[in-house]
């Protein structure tokens, strides 16, 4: 079995384009925001959040529906400044660690550092998600064992009791397997992010 860190890095690199596409579907701007203008400030905010330049075209289209003209030049100036704040190596890790999308806005020498740290943070985030799924399954299995043991006490036939004991053995084997899997992440109730940096 490959280590969780290696498999999640591979998944992160494969799935990144899909996340970029999925992240583009949220509401762009409200009518009151269009009316307020503040295009430089809006660009600064969008850039600092790592939104791509394509955002301004969505904003312009939406504001046009409200009869408002967008100052795209002011938005672009703000966006450029916001992107500089966004594209730091430290923020790359934070964005990845939170499982946020990266829209490829970083360029120049900071881009590689940002992306390397983003991938590190994303690997930790995804490992934690995988760990949480293991914990949830473990708790489900534990509850199922209690249910089976209760049913075993009330079993009316040998065949029913035999089937329940077999089910309990299978569930206990699964629990041991899950415990082993969780050890790769630090242990039960002890996710260790340092294992995935």
N, C-alpha and C positions, 0 to 999 in steps of 0.2 A: 504494500500500500504506500502511495506517495504521501509525503508529509502534508498536513493541512496547508502550510504556508505555500508550498510549491503549487499545489492544485488550485488554491485560491488566486494566486498571482496569474496563472494561466486563464482562469475563468474571468478575472478582472480585465485582462487584455482583450479577450474575445468579446466580452459583453459590453465594453465601453461604447462602441458605436450605437448599440441599441439604447443605452441609457441616455445618450445625447439626443436621440430621436424622441424618446419618451418624455424627456424633460421639457420639450418645447410646447406642450399642450396646455399650459396653465393660462389663466386670465392675464392679459397684458396690462391694461390700464382702464381706469373708470372714467366716466364722463366728467366728474368733478376734477379729477387729476388733469384731464385734457384742458379743461377750462382754466385751471390754475397756471398752466404753462410750466414754468420752472424747469425748462428743458435741460439746462446745464446740470442742475441738481439731480434731475431724474437720471441723466446719463452717468453721473458720478456714482449714484446709488446702484444702478444696473451693472456698471463696470466693477464696482467693489463686491458685487455678488457673483461675479464671474459669468454674467450673461453675455452672449455673443453680440456682435454688431447687427446681426439680423433682427435683433429685438426692436431696433428703431423703426424698421419697416413695418413690423406688426403694430407698433404704437401709432405710426402715421396712418396706417389703414384704419385702425379703430377710431382714432380721433377724427379722421375724415368723415366717418359715419355720424359723428356728433357735430359736424360742421366746424371743426377746429383745425387750423393749420399747424403742423409740427415744425419747430425750428430744429431740423436734423443736425445742422452744423454745431449748434450749441450743445445738443445731446452728445454728439461725437467728441467734442472737446472734454466734456465731463466724463464720458465713458473711458476715454484714454487715460485720464488721471485715476479714475476708479480702478481700472485694470492694473495699473502700477501697484496700487495698494493690495489688490487681490493676489497678484502673482509673486508672492514671496514663498521661499521654501517652507517657512513655518506654517503659513496658511495652507499650503498644499497638503501638508499632513492633516491639519484640522478638517479641511474639506473632505478628504478621503475618510478620515476616522468617523465622520458623521454620516458617511454613506451618501454624500451629495454627488450630483452629476458634475462632470467637468465638460464644458463646451468648447475647449480648445482655444481659449482667448489669449493665452500667454505666448509671447514671441521673444526672440532674442535670447541672451544668455540665461535669463531667469526661467525660461520655459522648461529646459531640461531638469533643473533643480526642483521646480514646482512639480513637474510630472513624476519625478522619482519619489518625492515625498508624498505626493497624492497617492501613488500606488502602494507605498508603505502603509499609509493610513487606511486605505481601502482594504488592504489585506487584513489588517487588524479588525476592522469593522466586519468584514465578511466572516472571519474566523469566529468572532463573537456571535454572529448570527447563527453560524453552524453549531457552536457550542450551546446556545440557547435552545436550538431545536433538539439537541441531544438531551438536555435537561428536561424539556417538556415531554419528550417521549419516555424518558426514565420515570417521570412522575406518573404518566399514563399507565405504564406497565406495572408500577407499584400499586396503583389503585386497582388494576385488573387482578393482580395477585390476591389482594384482600377480598375482592368479589368472589374469586374462584375458591378461596379458602372458606368463605362463608357458605358457598354453595356445596362445598365438600362435606361440611358438617351436617347438611340437610339432605345429602344424597340418599336416595331410597333403594338404589340397586348397586350391585358390585360393578356392573358395566358403567354406570353413570359416574361412580367414584373413580374407577380406573381412568376414564376419559378426562375427568377433572384433574387428577394427579398428573396425567400426561401433559395437560395444558399448563399446569403450574410449573412443571419441570422446564417446559419450553419458554415460559415467561421468565423464569429465573436465569436460564441461559442467556436470554436477550438482555436481562439486567446486567449480567457480568460483562457481556460484550459492550454495552453502553458505558459501563464504568471504565473499561479499558479505553474506549474512544475518548471519554472525557479526560482521561489522564494525559492525552496528547495536548490538551488545552490548559492543563494546570490542575485538574481534579474536580470532583463534584463540588459545586458552590465556590470554585476558586479559579475562575477564568484569569489567565495570566497573559496580558497583552504583550509583555516583553518577549514572549516566545515567537512572536510574529513580526517583529520589526525587521 
